[in-house]
Amino acid sequence: MQVPAPFEYERASSVDDAIALLERHGEEARLIAGGHSILPLMKLRFASPEVLVDINDLTELQRIWVEGDLLRIGAMVRHADLLASAVVGEHYRILHDAERVIADPVVRNRGTIGGSVCHADPAEDLSAALGAIRADVVIKGSNGERVVPVRELQTGPFETVVGPAEIVTEIRLPIRAGIGSAYTKVERRAGDYAIAAAGAVVRLDGDTISEVGLGLAAVGAPHMVAPRTEDAIRGRIPDEETLDLAAQTVAEECEPTADQRGPADYKRALAGELVKRALRTAIARCRGQEA
């Protein structure tokens, strides 16, 4: 029988209250929102927090809104709400692409954006998509707020720069005119973790790639992005030769490990092919050629 170790329960009434509860209970306290990451770990006793701080009443973190040149997404926004948001789809099709292949409707109805980002799973789709976008993460503690690029959030698998008495409050995405974006994934079955996945954000200046962001999941890419590949294709014409170069470079850049989902060489080749597909779709969307 899978039963968590005993723990205490607190329910936060605000962001400041959640921070105060984390400070009061110390490093053995954990936040719980959707619960799809922490509860399975607790049932297997891979994690045994002494206190769970429930933040589901923090309605101020459940908004999606545009402010100036930023798309702002509260950390308590559910995956299903992100997928249903017209304003998100208007600016970043990549997020809708990614959300459609994250787990299943049960998980998407309860799981939160902040929870996914903070869990720092190297096979997690949303973090790869946000890395391609170059989003920023807002982290709040008793000493105030700080903004961390999502590409610098993870310090390793399942580890982030978020402190024990801090909380992620929102994700900020830059709004840029004339971009196209896409996400593609191969999995063993619907709702599974990726064998490999790739996201691309592209901006064209005439017939030249002027801006590009690439995110990778499940293939051992540091911080889940591919900066060498971005540099290799930036400034080039978006033709098949450039896509082939991207595939070759990303296969060399990532460091997958062999497991039950496949050998490392297969994952390298798959990562290259998925980057090509994501780039091809993003470029077509940038040109208004793909619905």
Stockholm file with secondary structure:
# STOCKHOLM 1.0

chainA/1-291         MQVPAPFEYERASSVDDAIALLERHGEEARLIAGGHSILPLMKLRFASPEVLVDINDLTELQRIWVEGDLLRIGAMVRHADLLASAVVGEHYRILHDAERVIADPVVRNRGTIGGSVCHADPAEDLSAALGAIRADVVIKGSNGERVVPVRELQTGPFETVVGPAEIVTEIRLPIRAGIGSAYTKVERRAGDYAIAAAGAVVRLDGDTISEVGLGLAAVGAPHMVAPRTEDAIRGRIPDEETLDLAAQTVAEECEPTADQRGPADYKRALAGELVKRALRTAIARCRGQEA
#=GR chainA/1-291 SS CCCCCCCEEEECSSHHHHHHHHHHHGGGEEEESSCTTHHHHHHTTSCCCSEEEECTTCGGGSCEEEETTEEEEETTCBHHHHHHCHHHHHHCHHHHHHHHTSSCHHHHHHCBHHHHHHHTCTTCHHHHHHHHHTCEEEEEETTEEEEEEGGGTEEETTEESCCTTCEEEEEEEECCTTEEEEEEEEESSTTCCEEEEEEEEEEEETTEEEEEEEEEESSCCGGGBCHHHHHHHTTSCCSHHHHHHHHHHHHHHCCCCCBTTBCHHHHHHHHHHHHHHHHHHHHHHHTTCCC
#=GC SS_cons         CCCCCCCEEEECSSHHHHHHHHHHHGGGEEEESSCTTHHHHHHTTSCCCSEEEECTTCGGGSCEEEETTEEEEETTCBHHHHHHCHHHHHHCHHHHHHHHTSSCHHHHHHCBHHHHHHHTCTTCHHHHHHHHHTCEEEEEETTEEEEEEGGGTEEETTEESCCTTCEEEEEEEECCTTEEEEEEEEESSTTCCEEEEEEEEEEEETTEEEEEEEEEESSCCGGGBCHHHHHHHTTSCCSHHHHHHHHHHHHHHCCCCCBTTBCHHHHHHHHHHHHHHHHHHHHHHHTTCCC
//
